[in-house]
Amino acid sequence: MLAIDILRWPGMNQAFLFSLVLTTVMALAAIPFGKRRPKDAPVTWGEAMIGSVYVFFVMFLAFGVVPHQFIVHADNDLGWRKDKLVNGPFDLLQAQANGGNFPFTVSYEAVRDILVVVIHVYFIALMIYLFVWWQKRHDKVSKELETSSYGRPLVKVKKA
């Protein structure tokens, strides 16, 4: 039997993965809380302060800690530097300057920076989704018409 430690693989970094999962779970924790809380309930000063500190902390993790942990992982563990060039499988991405057919040179540092932008876009999309969900959390669209005391639907007649 082979003993494989999955956390020792080169693409796995415990600090980055933990911060990514923790931040996502903390952001999504607003959904069960929002389902429980009535929309028209007044907010006290203390609740507003706790909520704002919580949202600030989640955004600090999302836009500060998680990208930083990925950059540290890419630089230290993976060795993605500016002088390390991406050639791709079968040298498909080898630059013309280095004897290949690809029109420009791609370094691993550029790939790292693109992935950091993807992390930011993921968290921006998640935040926008949660903000919109929070505002519409108890809005129910009823397609049924109001009925009169006789059980007939009430319809407004438009006058021309």
N, C-alpha and C positions, 0 to 999 in steps of 0.2 A: 504494500500500500504506500502511495506517495503522500508525503506530508507537505502540503502546499499552504504557505501562509499568504493569504490573499492580500493582506495589508502591507506586504513587502514588495508587491509588484511595483514596477517603476512609475506607473500612472496613478497610483493610489497615494494620497496624502491625507492622513487622519485629520489634521487641523483644517484643511480646506473642505473636506467632505463633511466634517462635523459642523463647521460654521455654515455651510450651504444648507444642510438639512435642518439645522436648528433655526436658521433665519426663516426658511420657508414655512416650517411648522409654526413658529411664533407669529408670522404674518397671517397664516390661515386660521389661527386660533380666534381671530376676530369674528369668524362666521358663526360658530356655536354661541358666542357671547351675544352677537347681534340678533340671533334668532330668539334668544331668551329675553332680551330687553325690549320693552314696548317703545315704539317709535316716538310717541308723543310724551314720554315721561320726561319731566324736567331734569336737567343735569345740574348737580351740585358743584360747588367750587372744587371740592376734593376729588370728585369723580373726573372732572375736566383735567385737573393736574395729573392724576394718575394715568389717564388715557393719553395725554400729550407726552408724558415721559416715556410711556410704553411705545408709542408710535415713533418717537425720536430714537429710542434705543434700537428698534427694529430697523429703522432706516439707516442708523449708524452702522449696524451689522451688515446690512444689504449693500450699502454703497461705500463702506470703508473697510471693514474687516474681511469680507468674503473676497473682493478683488485683490486685496493685499495678500491674503493667504495663497491665492492662485499665482500671483506674481512671484512670491517667495518660492513656491513649489516649482514653478517653471524655471526659475533662475538657478536654484540650488540643487534640487533633486533631478530635474530633467536636463539641466545644462543648456537651456535654450538661450544662446547668446547671439550677438549680432554677426559674429564671424562664422557661425554654424549655419550653413545654407540648406534650404529644402530642395532636395532633388526628386523626391517622390519615388514611387515604384517604377522600376525599369528606367530610371532617369528621365521620366516624362516631364518633370518640372525643372530640369537642369537649364540654367540660363544660357542665352546665346553668348554671353561674355565668357562663359566657362566651356563652350563647345557644344551646347545643347540646342534645342529648338524653341524653348520657352522665351517669350519676348522680354522678360524682366527677371531680375534677381529677387528671390524671396528668402528672407532670413527667418530663423525660428523666433527671433525677437518680434518680428512683425506678426507672426502667427499668434504668439502670446498676447500681443496687444489687441488683435482682432478678437480673441477669445475673451479678453477682459471686457471689451465692448459688448459682446454677446451676453455676458453675465449681467452687465448694467441694463441692457435691453430687457432681459428676463425679469429683473426686479422692478423696472419701471412698469412693464406690462402687468405684473402681479399687483403692484400698488394701485395702478389705475383701475384694474378690475375690482379690487377690494373697496376702493373709494366709491366707485359707482354702485357696487353691490350694497354698501352701507347706506347710501342715500335712498335706494329703492327697496330696502329690505322688507318692508311691510306693505308696499303698494300692491293692491290686488285689482286687476282689471276684470270687471264684471261685464260679460256680454249679455246677461239676461236683462230684460226690461223690467222696470218697476211695475208692480201690479196694483190695481185699485182694490178697494174693500170687497168688490164683487169677484175678484180673481182675474179680471181682464187686464191685459198689458196697457200701460199708460204710454201713449206715443204723442209727442208734440207735433202739431200740424204746422208746417211752414206756410206762411201767407206770402203770396207773390206780390 
